[in-house]
């Protein structure tokens, strides 16, 4: 029960922060006045995909994110399985372009996986583990 509450609170915070970015920090929609229903329907400009969700299924991107942003400096760390600690931590990316939209990464074929390994110099087995939910 506590984890479910923490997850809902983290999601609410992420939504609140995204609204602040849209209206104040980046200010690309300063007059936005969306209802709760419109927010739930994602009718805002831009998107905020996060590692581990359908538009960004590979959790390993968190390693670079935490390195660049120095997560430990604010008390955020990653476990060996790339879970964030503390448990209510959130991370993601903001895209403000008006044509940005959420999408799902579909099944990844063996040829695509091999091409990704070759083009990035990453180990094929590591990629298979990281992208296992999307392998077709």
N, CA, C and O atoms as CSV, one atom per row, in Angstrom:
chain,resi,resn,atom,element,x,y,z
A,1,UNK,N,N,0.818,-1.184,0.000
A,1,UNK,CA,C,0.000,0.000,0.000
A,1,UNK,C,C,0.873,1.263,0.000
A,1,UNK,O,O,0.575,2.215,-0.722
A,2,UNK,N,N,1.944,1.281,0.799
A,2,UNK,CA,C,2.811,2.452,0.858
A,2,UNK,C,C,3.460,2.711,-0.494
A,2,UNK,O,O,3.559,3.862,-0.918
A,3,UNK,N,N,3.908,1.649,-1.184
A,3,UNK,CA,C,4.544,1.824,-2.491
A,3,UNK,C,C,3.566,2.427,-3.484
A,3,UNK,O,O,3.942,3.306,-4.259
A,4,UNK,N,N,2.329,1.978,-3.478
A,4,UNK,CA,C,1.331,2.530,-4.397
A,4,UNK,C,C,1.101,4.014,-4.113
A,4,UNK,O,O,0.967,4.811,-5.042
A,5,UNK,N,N,1.057,4.382,-2.850
A,5,UNK,CA,C,0.885,5.788,-2.482
A,5,UNK,C,C,2.111,6.598,-2.907
A,5,UNK,O,O,1.973,7.697,-3.443
A,6,UNK,N,N,3.295,6.064,-2.672
A,6,UNK,CA,C,4.526,6.753,-3.072
A,6,UNK,C,C,4.572,6.931,-4.587
A,6,UNK,O,O,4.993,7.980,-5.076
A,7,UNK,N,N,4.141,5.913,-5.332
A,7,UNK,CA,C,4.115,6.017,-6.794
A,7,UNK,C,C,3.151,7.105,-7.249
A,7,UNK,O,O,3.473,7.873,-8.155
A,8,UNK,N,N,1.980,7.181,-6.638
A,8,UNK,CA,C,0.997,8.212,-7.003
A,8,UNK,C,C,1.525,9.606,-6.663
A,8,UNK,O,O,1.327,10.556,-7.422
A,9,UNK,N,N,2.195,9.718,-5.522
A,9,UNK,CA,C,2.756,11.010,-5.133
A,9,UNK,C,C,3.872,11.429,-6.082
A,9,UNK,O,O,3.969,12.601,-6.445
A,10,UNK,N,N,4.715,10.478,-6.487
A,10,UNK,CA,C,5.795,10.779,-7.429
A,10,UNK,C,C,5.217,11.227,-8.767
A,10,UNK,O,O,5.721,12.170,-9.377
A,11,UNK,N,N,4.172,10.562,-9.222
A,11,UNK,CA,C,3.527,10.930,-10.486
A,11,UNK,C,C,2.899,12.316,-10.378
A,11,UNK,O,O,2.998,13.110,-11.314
A,12,UNK,N,N,2.260,12.616,-9.264
A,12,UNK,CA,C,1.660,13.941,-9.064
A,12,UNK,C,C,2.745,15.020,-9.059
A,12,UNK,O,O,2.564,16.091,-9.638
A,13,UNK,N,N,3.870,14.733,-8.406
A,13,UNK,CA,C,4.970,15.692,-8.386
A,13,UNK,C,C,5.522,15.900,-9.791
A,13,UNK,O,O,5.793,17.032,-10.192
A,14,UNK,N,N,5.688,14.816,-10.538
A,14,UNK,CA,C,6.202,14.923,-11.909
A,14,UNK,C,C,5.260,15.777,-12.751
A,14,UNK,O,O,5.712,16.601,-13.547
A,15,UNK,N,N,3.964,15.586,-12.580
A,15,UNK,CA,C,2.979,16.373,-13.330
A,15,UNK,C,C,3.043,17.843,-12.922
A,15,UNK,O,O,2.970,18.727,-13.775
A,16,UNK,N,N,3.177,18.105,-11.633
A,16,UNK,CA,C,3.274,19.474,-11.130
A,16,UNK,C,C,4.530,20.159,-11.667
A,16,UNK,O,O,4.477,21.310,-12.098
A,17,UNK,N,N,5.648,19.454,-11.641
A,17,UNK,CA,C,6.896,20.021,-12.140
A,17,UNK,C,C,6.819,20.279,-13.641
A,17,UNK,O,O,7.315,21.297,-14.125
A,18,UNK,N,N,6.202,19.365,-14.372
A,18,UNK,CA,C,6.066,19.560,-15.818
A,18,UNK,C,C,5.229,20.809,-16.101
A,18,UNK,O,O,5.550,21.579,-17.007
A,19,UNK,N,N,4.173,21.008,-15.339
A,19,UNK,CA,C,3.351,22.210,-15.518
A,19,UNK,C,C,4.181,23.467,-15.234
A,19,UNK,O,O,4.074,24.453,-15.963
A,20,UNK,N,N,4.993,23.440,-14.197
A,20,UNK,CA,C,5.834,24.593,-13.870
A,20,UNK,C,C,6.840,24.870,-14.992
A,20,UNK,O,O,7.106,26.027,-15.316
A,21,UNK,N,N,7.389,23.826,-15.572
A,21,UNK,CA,C,8.315,24.009,-16.693
A,21,UNK,C,C,7.582,24.654,-17.866
A,21,UNK,O,O,8.081,25.609,-18.462
A,22,UNK,N,N,6.405,24.136,-18.198
A,22,UNK,CA,C,5.646,24.677,-19.335
A,22,UNK,C,C,5.284,26.145,-19.128
A,22,UNK,O,O,5.403,26.953,-20.049
A,23,UNK,N,N,4.841,26.490,-17.913
A,23,UNK,CA,C,4.313,27.835,-17.659
A,23,UNK,C,C,5.363,28.846,-17.204
A,23,UNK,O,O,5.306,30.011,-17.598
A,24,UNK,N,N,6.317,28.418,-16.382
A,24,UNK,CA,C,7.226,29.373,-15.755
A,24,UNK,C,C,8.686,29.218,-16.197
A,24,UNK,O,O,9.267,30.150,-16.753
A,25,UNK,N,N,9.271,28.057,-15.955
A,25,UNK,CA,C,10.713,27.900,-16.158
A,25,UNK,C,C,11.111,28.031,-17.623
A,25,UNK,O,O,12.012,28.802,-17.954
A,26,UNK,N,N,10.439,27.275,-18.513
A,26,UNK,CA,C,10.694,27.424,-19.945
A,26,UNK,C,C,9.712,28.422,-20.536
A,26,UNK,O,O,10.025,29.116,-21.503
A,27,UNK,N,N,8.532,28.488,-19.955
A,27,UNK,CA,C,7.547,29.495,-20.311
A,27,UNK,C,C,6.998,29.448,-21.719
A,27,UNK,O,O,6.662,30.493,-22.276
A,28,UNK,N,N,6.896,28.271,-22.314
A,28,UNK,CA,C,6.394,28.201,-23.681
A,28,UNK,C,C,4.875,28.197,-23.764
A,28,UNK,O,O,4.323,28.335,-24.855
A,29,UNK,N,N,4.189,28.041,-22.641
A,29,UNK,CA,C,2.727,28.191,-22.590
A,29,UNK,C,C,2.353,28.892,-21.272
A,29,UNK,O,O,1.688,28.300,-20.422
A,30,UNK,N,N,2.776,30.139,-21.110
A,30,UNK,CA,C,2.595,30.821,-19.824
A,30,UNK,C,C,1.143,30.999,-19.405
A,30,UNK,O,O,0.863,31.122,-18.213
A,31,UNK,N,N,0.230,31.016,-20.339
A,31,UNK,CA,C,-1.184,31.228,-20.014
A,31,UNK,C,C,-1.981,29.930,-19.947
A,31,UNK,O,O,-3.209,29.966,-19.867
A,32,UNK,N,N,-1.300,28.786,-19.979
A,32,UNK,CA,C,-1.997,27.501,-19.949
A,32,UNK,C,C,-2.894,27.415,-18.721
A,32,UNK,O,O,-2.489,27.780,-17.618
A,33,UNK,N,N,-4.100,26.934,-18.919
A,33,UNK,CA,C,-5.043,26.772,-17.817
A,33,UNK,C,C,-5.858,25.502,-18.000
A,33,UNK,O,O,-7.079,25.559,-18.139
A,34,UNK,N,N,-5.192,24.369,-18.002
A,34,UNK,CA,C,-5.862,23.094,-18.266
A,34,UNK,C,C,-6.577,22.567,-17.024
A,34,UNK,O,O,-6.102,22.724,-15.900
A,35,UNK,N,N,-7.711,21.948,-17.250
A,35,UNK,CA,C,-8.447,21.292,-16.163
A,35,UNK,C,C,-7.738,19.997,-15.789
A,35,UNK,O,O,-6.860,19.529,-16.515
A,36,UNK,N,N,-8.116,19.431,-14.674
A,36,UNK,CA,C,-7.559,18.141,-14.261
A,36,UNK,C,C,-7.810,17.095,-15.334
A,36,UNK,O,O,-6.932,16.286,-15.632
A,37,UNK,N,N,-8.999,17.107,-15.915
A,37,UNK,CA,C,-9.346,16.140,-16.955
A,37,UNK,C,C,-8.447,16.304,-18.181
A,37,UNK,O,O,-8.016,15.318,-18.779
A,38,UNK,N,N,-8.169,17.548,-18.549
A,38,UNK,CA,C,-7.305,17.806,-19.706
A,38,UNK,C,C,-5.867,17.363,-19.420
A,38,UNK,O,O,-5.186,16.844,-20.304
A,39,UNK,N,N,-5.410,17.570,-18.187
A,39,UNK,CA,C,-4.070,17.103,-17.816
A,39,UNK,C,C,-3.988,15.585,-17.890
A,39,UNK,O,O,-3.022,15.036,-18.420
A,40,UNK,N,N,-5.007,14.906,-17.356
A,40,UNK,CA,C,-5.033,13.443,-17.394
A,40,UNK,C,C,-5.049,12.948,-18.843
A,40,UNK,O,O,-4.445,11.924,-19.161
A,41,UNK,N,N,-5.741,13.677,-19.711
A,41,UNK,CA,C,-5.814,13.316,-21.135
A,41,UNK,C,C,-4.568,13.766,-21.906
A,41,UNK,O,O,-4.497,13.610,-23.125
A,42,UNK,N,N,-3.579,14.331,-21.182
A,42,UNK,CA,C,-2.307,14.764,-21.773
A,42,UNK,C,C,-2.518,15.756,-22.912
A,42,UNK,O,O,-1.903,15.638,-23.972
A,43,UNK,N,N,-3.393,16.732,-22.683
A,43,UNK,CA,C,-3.689,17.736,-23.703
A,43,UNK,C,C,-2.761,18.943,-23.627
A,43,UNK,O,O,-3.039,19.976,-24.236
A,44,UNK,N,N,-1.675,18.821,-22.894
A,44,UNK,CA,C,-0.706,19.902,-22.795
A,44,UNK,C,C,0.272,19.825,-23.958
A,44,UNK,O,O,0.362,18.807,-24.643
A,45,UNK,N,N,1.009,20.926,-24.173
A,45,UNK,CA,C,2.034,20.945,-25.218
A,45,UNK,C,C,3.277,20.250,-24.709
A,45,UNK,O,O,3.705,20.484,-23.578
A,46,UNK,N,N,3.860,19.398,-25.536
A,46,UNK,CA,C,5.074,18.695,-25.169
A,46,UNK,C,C,4.790,17.365,-24.490
A,46,UNK,O,O,3.640,17.001,-24.247
A,47,UNK,N,N,5.863,16.652,-24.192
A,47,UNK,CA,C,5.754,15.353,-23.534
A,47,UNK,C,C,6.863,15.228,-22.489
A,47,UNK,O,O,7.830,15.990,-22.500
A,48,UNK,N,N,6.710,14.266,-21.595
A,48,UNK,CA,C,7.741,13.987,-20.591
A,48,UNK,C,C,7.924,12.475,-20.442
A,48,UNK,O,O,7.541,11.899,-19.423
A,49,UNK,N,N,8.507,11.836,-21.454
A,49,UNK,CA,C,8.751,10.393,-21.356
A,49,UNK,C,C,9.815,10.091,-20.301
A,49,UNK,O,O,10.675,10.922,-20.011
A,50,UNK,N,N,9.742,8.910,-19.746
A,50,UNK,CA,C,10.678,8.512,-18.698
A,50,UNK,C,C,11.209,7.112,-18.975
A,50,UNK,O,O,10.499,6.272,-19.528
A,51,UNK,N,N,12.462,6.862,-18.590
A,51,UNK,CA,C,13.036,5.527,-18.778
A,51,UNK,C,C,12.179,4.459,-18.104
A,51,UNK,O,O,11.771,4.600,-16.952
A,52,UNK,N,N,11.923,3.402,-18.842
A,52,UNK,CA,C,11.126,2.303,-18.321
A,52,UNK,C,C,9.673,2.354,-18.746
A,52,UNK,O,O,8.930,1.399,-18.521
A,53,UNK,N,N,9.255,3.451,-19.356
A,53,UNK,CA,C,7.883,3.582,-19.841
A,53,UNK,C,C,7.853,3.313,-21.337
A,53,UNK,O,O,8.909,3.252,-21.967
A,54,UNK,N,N,6.659,3.150,-21.929
A,54,UNK,CA,C,6.570,2.702,-23.320
A,54,UNK,C,C,7.367,3.489,-24.354
A,54,UNK,O,O,7.867,2.888,-25.305
A,55,UNK,N,N,7.509,4.798,-24.211
A,55,UNK,CA,C,8.245,5.576,-25.203
A,55,UNK,C,C,9.757,5.513,-24.998
A,55,UNK,O,O,10.522,5.943,-25.861
A,56,UNK,N,N,10.182,4.983,-23.868
A,56,UNK,CA,C,11.621,4.917,-23.538
A,56,UNK,C,C,11.854,3.659,-22.688
A,56,UNK,O,O,12.164,3.765,-21.501
A,57,UNK,N,N,11.707,2.474,-23.286
A,57,UNK,CA,C,11.704,1.248,-22.488
A,57,UNK,C,C,13.039,0.843,-21.865
A,57,UNK,O,O,13.071,0.010,-20.959
A,58,UNK,N,N,14.121,1.416,-22.337
A,58,UNK,CA,C,15.425,0.979,-21.847
A,58,UNK,C,C,15.833,1.755,-20.591
A,58,UNK,O,O,16.092,2.957,-20.649
A,59,UNK,N,N,15.886,1.057,-19.467
A,59,UNK,CA,C,16.256,1.672,-18.193
A,59,UNK,C,C,17.718,2.110,-18.146
A,59,UNK,O,O,18.061,2.990,-17.357
A,60,UNK,N,N,18.584,1.525,-18.964
A,60,UNK,CA,C,20.014,1.806,-18.854
A,60,UNK,C,C,20.350,3.260,-19.142
A,60,UNK,O,O,21.422,3.726,-18.758
A,61,UNK,N,N,19.469,3.981,-19.800
A,61,UNK,CA,C,19.702,5.401,-20.065
A,61,UNK,C,C,19.792,6.186,-18.754
A,61,UNK,O,O,20.345,7.285,-18.728
A,62,UNK,N,N,19.257,5.633,-17.680
A,62,UNK,CA,C,19.334,6.307,-16.377
A,62,UNK,C,C,20.777,6.480,-15.912
A,62,UNK,O,O,21.084,7.445,-15.213
A,63,UNK,N,N,21.662,5.568,-16.283
A,63,UNK,CA,C,23.061,5.686,-15.852
A,63,UNK,C,C,23.664,7.010,-16.336
A,63,UNK,O,O,24.254,7.750,-15.549
A,64,UNK,N,N,23.514,7.300,-17.619
A,64,UNK,CA,C,24.052,8.548,-18.169
A,64,UNK,C,C,23.334,9.754,-17.578
A,64,UNK,O,O,23.963,10.770,-17.278
A,65,UNK,N,N,22.033,9.646,-17.411
A,65,UNK,CA,C,21.255,10.736,-16.840
A,65,UNK,C,C,21.753,11.062,-15.428
A,65,UNK,O,O,21.962,12.229,-15.095
A,66,UNK,N,N,21.941,10.041,-14.610
A,66,UNK,CA,C,22.391,10.252,-13.240
A,66,UNK,C,C,23.822,10.774,-13.193
A,66,UNK,O,O,24.182,11.530,-12.290
A,67,UNK,N,N,24.633,10.373,-14.162
A,67,UNK,CA,C,26.011,10.874,-14.210
A,67,UNK,C,C,26.027,12.358,-14.578
A,67,UNK,O,O,26.691,13.155,-13.915
A,68,UNK,N,N,25.305,12.727,-15.619
A,68,UNK,CA,C,25.281,14.115,-16.078
A,68,UNK,C,C,24.665,15.035,-15.021
A,68,UNK,O,O,25.168,16.134,-14.787
A,69,UNK,N,N,23.589,14.595,-14.390
A,69,UNK,CA,C,22.893,15.429,-13.412
A,69,UNK,C,C,23.428,15.276,-11.989
A,69,UNK,O,O,22.970,15.961,-11.076
A,70,UNK,N,N,24.397,14.378,-11.798
A,70,UNK,CA,C,25.002,14.132,-10.486
A,70,UNK,C,C,23.928,13.801,-9.445
A,70,UNK,O,O,23.798,14.481,-8.427
A,71,UNK,N,N,23.167,12.747,-9.722
A,71,UNK,CA,C,22.110,12.300,-8.822
A,71,UNK,C,C,22.539,12.161,-7.373
A,71,UNK,O,O,21.809,12.608,-6.488
A,72,UNK,N,N,23.696,11.560,-7.087
A,72,UNK,CA,C,24.099,11.409,-5.687
A,72,UNK,C,C,24.224,12.735,-4.929
A,72,UNK,O,O,24.084,12.765,-3.706
A,73,UNK,N,N,24.484,13.826,-5.646
A,73,UNK,CA,C,24.614,15.132,-4.976
A,73,UNK,C,C,23.311,15.567,-4.319
A,73,UNK,O,O,23.321,16.360,-3.376
A,74,UNK,N,N,22.181,15.046,-4.819
A,74,UNK,CA,C,20.892,15.376,-4.205
A,74,UNK,C,C,20.270,14.160,-3.516
A,74,UNK,O,O,19.085,14.163,-3.182
A,75,UNK,N,N,21.079,13.125,-3.310
A,75,UNK,CA,C,20.613,11.955,-2.571
A,75,UNK,C,C,19.901,10.904,-3.395
A,75,UNK,O,O,19.258,10.017,-2.833
A,76,UNK,N,N,19.999,10.981,-4.733
A,76,UNK,CA,C,19.377,9.971,-5.596
A,76,UNK,C,C,20.450,9.021,-6.111
A,76,UNK,O,O,21.497,9.456,-6.591
A,77,UNK,N,N,20.185,7.736,-6.009
A,77,UNK,CA,C,21.107,6.727,-6.510
A,77,UNK,C,C,20.342,5.681,-7.309
A,77,UNK,O,O,19.112,5.630,-7.290
A,78,UNK,N,N,21.096,4.858,-8.003
A,78,UNK,CA,C,20.522,3.745,-8.759
A,78,UNK,C,C,20.980,2.438,-8.138
A,78,UNK,O,O,22.131,2.305,-7.722
A,79,UNK,N,N,20.070,1.477,-8.078
A,79,UNK,CA,C,20.445,0.145,-7.621
A,79,UNK,C,C,21.077,-0.598,-8.795
A,79,UNK,O,O,21.101,-0.087,-9.915
A,80,UNK,N,N,21.585,-1.793,-8.545
A,80,UNK,CA,C,22.162,-2.597,-9.634
A,80,UNK,C,C,21.148,-2.872,-10.735
A,80,UNK,O,O,21.514,-2.993,-11.904
A,81,UNK,N,N,19.870,-2.973,-10.365
A,81,UNK,CA,C,18.825,-3.229,-11.362
A,81,UNK,C,C,18.244,-1.938,-11.939
A,81,UNK,O,O,17.237,-1.964,-12.646
A,82,UNK,N,N,18.889,-0.802,-11.629
A,82,UNK,CA,C,18.534,0.520,-12.136
A,82,UNK,C,C,17.246,1.096,-11.549
A,82,UNK,O,O,16.659,2.016,-12.119
A,83,UNK,N,N,16.812,0.562,-10.424
A,83,UNK,CA,C,15.718,1.198,-9.698
A,83,UNK,C,C,16.291,2.437,-9.020
A,83,UNK,O,O,17.451,2.443,-8.605
A,84,UNK,N,N,15.484,3.479,-8.909
A,84,UNK,CA,C,15.949,4.710,-8.276
A,84,UNK,C,C,15.694,4.649,-6.774
A,84,UNK,O,O,14.707,4.079,-6.308
A,85,UNK,N,N,16.612,5.253,-6.041
A,85,UNK,CA,C,16.469,5.337,-4.588
A,85,UNK,C,C,16.682,6.793,-4.199
A,85,UNK,O,O,17.638,7.399,-4.683
A,86,UNK,N,N,15.858,7.381,-3.366
A,86,UNK,CA,C,14.714,6.805,-2.674
A,86,UNK,C,C,13.606,6.388,-3.645
A,86,UNK,O,O,13.556,6.832,-4.792
A,87,UNK,N,N,12.733,5.534,-3.152
A,87,UNK,CA,C,11.716,4.903,-3.997
A,87,UNK,C,C,10.793,5.903,-4.684
A,87,UNK,O,O,10.293,5.607,-5.769
A,88,UNK,N,N,10.552,7.052,-4.113
A,88,UNK,CA,C,9.651,8.036,-4.709
A,88,UNK,C,C,10.355,8.956,-5.705
A,88,UNK,O,O,9.786,9.967,-6.119
A,89,UNK,N,N,11.576,8.621,-6.092
A,89,UNK,CA,C,12.318,9.440,-7.055
A,89,UNK,C,C,11.673,9.338,-8.434
A,89,UNK,O,O,11.090,8.314,-8.789
A,90,UNK,N,N,11.787,10.412,-9.199
A,90,UNK,CA,C,11.302,10.405,-10.575
A,90,UNK,C,C,12.393,10.968,-11.483
A,90,UNK,O,O,13.195,11.803,-11.065
A,91,UNK,N,N,12.409,10.506,-12.714
A,91,UNK,CA,C,13.335,11.041,-13.709
A,91,UNK,C,C,12.666,10.947,-15.067
A,91,UNK,O,O,11.751,10.148,-15.267
A,92,UNK,N,N,13.120,11.755,-15.984
A,92,UNK,CA,C,12.547,11.721,-17.318
A,92,UNK,C,C,13.119,12.833,-18.165
A,92,UNK,O,O,14.086,13.493,-17.787
A,93,UNK,N,N,12.509,13.028,-19.308
A,93,UNK,CA,C,12.946,14.016,-20.276
A,93,UNK,C,C,11.773,14.930,-20.603
A,93,UNK,O,O,10.622,14.494,-20.594
A,94,UNK,N,N,12.055,16.168,-20.884
A,94,UNK,CA,C,11.022,17.108,-21.327
A,94,UNK,C,C,11.267,17.451,-22.784
A,94,UNK,O,O,12.391,17.759,-23.181
A,95,UNK,N,N,10.208,17.396,-23.577
A,95,UNK,CA,C,10.231,17.844,-24.961
A,95,UNK,C,C,9.096,18.846,-25.112
A,95,UNK,O,O,7.940,18.521,-24.843
A,96,UNK,N,N,9.416,20.062,-25.542
A,96,UNK,CA,C,8.422,21.133,-25.581
A,96,UNK,C,C,7.830,21.382,-26.961
A,96,UNK,O,O,6.882,22.157,-27.087
A,97,UNK,N,N,8.353,20.758,-27.976
A,97,UNK,CA,C,7.884,21.038,-29.337
A,97,UNK,C,C,6.379,20.782,-29.443
A,97,UNK,O,O,5.878,19.783,-28.927
A,98,UNK,N,N,5.661,21.684,-30.112
A,98,UNK,CA,C,4.204,21.524,-30.226
A,98,UNK,C,C,3.751,20.217,-30.874
A,98,UNK,O,O,2.639,19.755,-30.620
A,99,UNK,N,N,4.597,19.620,-31.704
A,99,UNK,CA,C,4.215,18.376,-32.363
A,99,UNK,C,C,4.696,17.135,-31.615
A,99,UNK,O,O,4.499,16.017,-32.091
A,100,UNK,N,N,5.322,17.313,-30.455
A,100,UNK,CA,C,5.746,16.157,-29.651
A,100,UNK,C,C,4.516,15.375,-29.223
A,100,UNK,O,O,3.502,15.957,-28.837
A,101,UNK,N,N,4.610,14.062,-29.293
A,101,UNK,CA,C,3.491,13.231,-28.834
A,101,UNK,C,C,4.043,11.918,-28.296
A,101,UNK,O,O,5.099,11.438,-28.710
A,102,UNK,N,N,3.288,11.360,-27.359
A,102,UNK,CA,C,3.688,10.084,-26.780
A,102,UNK,C,C,3.526,8.969,-27.807
A,102,UNK,O,O,2.691,9.049,-28.708
A,103,UNK,N,N,4.330,7.947,-27.655
A,103,UNK,CA,C,4.277,6.799,-28.552
A,103,UNK,C,C,4.774,5.588,-27.790
A,103,UNK,O,O,5.394,5.722,-26.734
A,104,UNK,N,N,4.508,4.434,-28.310
A,104,UNK,CA,C,5.016,3.194,-27.727
A,104,UNK,C,C,6.060,2.615,-28.665
A,104,UNK,O,O,5.877,2.601,-29.882
A,105,UNK,N,N,7.150,2.142,-28.094
A,105,UNK,CA,C,8.131,1.414,-28.884
A,105,UNK,C,C,7.585,0.002,-29.020
A,105,UNK,O,O,7.333,-0.672,-28.021
A,106,UNK,N,N,7.406,-0.435,-30.230
A,106,UNK,CA,C,6.857,-1.765,-30.467
A,106,UNK,C,C,7.912,-2.850,-30.317
A,106,UNK,O,O,8.962,-2.636,-29.712
A,107,UNK,N,N,7.623,-3.997,-30.868
A,107,UNK,CA,C,8.575,-5.097,-30.817
A,107,UNK,C,C,9.820,-4.762,-31.633
A,107,UNK,O,O,9.745,-4.192,-32.722
A,108,UNK,N,N,10.951,-5.132,-31.075
A,108,UNK,CA,C,12.239,-4.902,-31.714
A,108,UNK,C,C,12.711,-6.231,-32.292
A,108,UNK,O,O,12.811,-7.228,-31.577
A,109,UNK,N,N,12.998,-6.240,-33.590
A,109,UNK,CA,C,13.446,-7.456,-34.251
A,109,UNK,C,C,14.923,-7.729,-33.978
A,109,UNK,O,O,15.667,-6.836,-33.574
A,110,UNK,N,N,15.330,-8.965,-34.203
A,110,UNK,CA,C,16.721,-9.364,-33.979
A,110,UNK,C,C,17.678,-8.531,-34.834
A,110,UNK,O,O,18.774,-8.193,-34.387
A,111,UNK,N,N,17.266,-8.199,-36.068
A,111,UNK,CA,C,18.114,-7.383,-36.939
A,111,UNK,C,C,18.289,-5.976,-36.378
A,111,UNK,O,O,19.377,-5.406,-36.464
A,112,UNK,N,N,17.227,-5.410,-35.804
A,112,UNK,CA,C,17.315,-4.076,-35.208
A,112,UNK,C,C,18.213,-4.094,-33.975
A,112,UNK,O,O,19.008,-3.180,-33.758
A,113,UNK,N,N,18.073,-5.144,-33.175
A,113,UNK,CA,C,18.890,-5.268,-31.972
A,113,UNK,C,C,20.371,-5.380,-32.350
A,113,UNK,O,O,21.227,-4.749,-31.729
A,114,UNK,N,N,20.662,-6.184,-33.365
A,114,UNK,CA,C,22.038,-6.339,-33.819
A,114,UNK,C,C,22.593,-5.019,-34.353
A,114,UNK,O,O,23.741,-4.668,-34.076
A,115,UNK,N,N,21.784,-4.290,-35.114
A,115,UNK,CA,C,22.223,-3.000,-35.654
A,115,UNK,C,C,22.490,-2.008,-34.521
A,115,UNK,O,O,23.457,-1.249,-34.580
A,116,UNK,N,N,21.647,-2.009,-33.495
A,116,UNK,CA,C,21.858,-1.130,-32.346
A,116,UNK,C,C,23.161,-1.478,-31.632
A,116,UNK,O,O,23.926,-0.588,-31.261
A,117,UNK,N,N,23.409,-2.762,-31.441
A,117,UNK,CA,C,24.648,-3.196,-30.784
A,117,UNK,C,C,25.865,-2.763,-31.602
A,117,UNK,O,O,26.847,-2.269,-31.050
A,118,UNK,N,N,25.794,-2.950,-32.902
A,118,UNK,CA,C,26.911,-2.598,-33.775
A,118,UNK,C,C,27.145,-1.090,-33.812
A,118,UNK,O,O,28.283,-0.632,-33.714
A,119,UNK,N,N,26.067,-0.323,-33.952
A,119,UNK,CA,C,26.216,1.133,-34.094
A,119,UNK,C,C,26.612,1.823,-32.794
A,119,UNK,O,O,27.212,2.897,-32.826
A,120,UNK,N,N,26.289,1.229,-31.663
A,120,UNK,CA,C,26.619,1.859,-30.380
A,120,UNK,C,C,27.824,1.224,-29.697
A,120,UNK,O,O,28.338,1.762,-28.717
A,121,UNK,N,N,28.277,0.079,-30.212
A,121,UNK,CA,C,29.401,-0.615,-29.591
A,121,UNK,C,C,29.035,-1.293,-28.285
A,121,UNK,O,O,29.907,-1.622,-27.481
A,122,UNK,N,N,27.748,-1.501,-28.074
A,122,UNK,CA,C,27.299,-2.139,-26.843
A,122,UNK,C,C,27.235,-3.646,-27.008
A,122,UNK,O,O,27.117,-4.165,-28.118
A,123,UNK,N,N,27.314,-4.327,-25.893
A,123,UNK,CA,C,27.264,-5.781,-25.861
A,123,UNK,C,C,25.844,-6.252,-26.190
A,123,UNK,O,O,24.873,-5.768,-25.607
A,124,UNK,N,N,25.731,-7.196,-27.127
A,124,UNK,CA,C,24.434,-7.690,-27.561
A,124,UNK,C,C,23.644,-8.299,-26.404
A,124,UNK,O,O,22.439,-8.069,-26.295
A,125,UNK,N,N,24.296,-9.066,-25.547
A,125,UNK,CA,C,23.600,-9.698,-24.423
A,125,UNK,C,C,23.060,-8.653,-23.443
A,125,UNK,O,O,21.962,-8.816,-22.909
A,126,UNK,N,N,23.829,-7.577,-23.203
A,126,UNK,CA,C,23.357,-6.505,-22.330
A,126,UNK,C,C,22.123,-5.829,-22.920
A,126,UNK,O,O,21.169,-5.524,-22.204
A,127,UNK,N,N,22.150,-5.600,-24.232
A,127,UNK,CA,C,20.988,-4.992,-24.886
A,127,UNK,C,C,19.774,-5.913,-24.827
A,127,UNK,O,O,18.650,-5.452,-24.623
A,128,UNK,N,N,19.998,-7.211,-25.005
A,128,UNK,CA,C,18.889,-8.158,-24.926
A,128,UNK,C,C,18.241,-8.112,-23.550
A,128,UNK,O,O,17.017,-8.154,-23.430
A,129,UNK,N,N,19.061,-8.025,-22.521
A,129,UNK,CA,C,18.539,-7.957,-21.155
A,129,UNK,C,C,17.788,-6.633,-20.939
A,129,UNK,O,O,16.695,-6.619,-20.372
A,130,UNK,N,N,18.383,-5.527,-21.394
A,130,UNK,CA,C,17.784,-4.213,-21.187
A,130,UNK,C,C,16.466,-4.040,-21.935
A,130,UNK,O,O,15.558,-3.364,-21.453
A,131,UNK,N,N,16.363,-4.650,-23.110
A,131,UNK,CA,C,15.182,-4.455,-23.957
A,131,UNK,C,C,14.288,-5.695,-24.028
A,131,UNK,O,O,13.437,-5.787,-24.913
A,132,UNK,N,N,14.466,-6.631,-23.126
A,132,UNK,CA,C,13.738,-7.901,-23.194
A,132,UNK,C,C,12.224,-7.753,-23.343
A,132,UNK,O,O,11.628,-8.542,-24.077
A,133,UNK,N,N,11.563,-6.784,-22.689
A,133,UNK,CA,C,10.103,-6.670,-22.877
A,133,UNK,C,C,9.699,-6.304,-24.299
A,133,UNK,O,O,8.552,-6.518,-24.689
A,134,UNK,N,N,10.631,-5.756,-25.078
A,134,UNK,CA,C,10.295,-5.307,-26.422
A,134,UNK,C,C,10.840,-6.196,-27.535
A,134,UNK,O,O,10.679,-5.882,-28.715
A,135,UNK,N,N,11.474,-7.288,-27.174
A,135,UNK,CA,C,12.023,-8.166,-28.199
A,135,UNK,C,C,10.928,-9.030,-28.789
A,135,UNK,O,O,10.170,-9.683,-28.071
A,136,UNK,N,N,10.859,-9.022,-30.114
A,136,UNK,CA,C,9.785,-9.738,-30.794
A,136,UNK,C,C,10.197,-11.059,-31.349
A,136,UNK,O,O,9.380,-11.760,-31.945
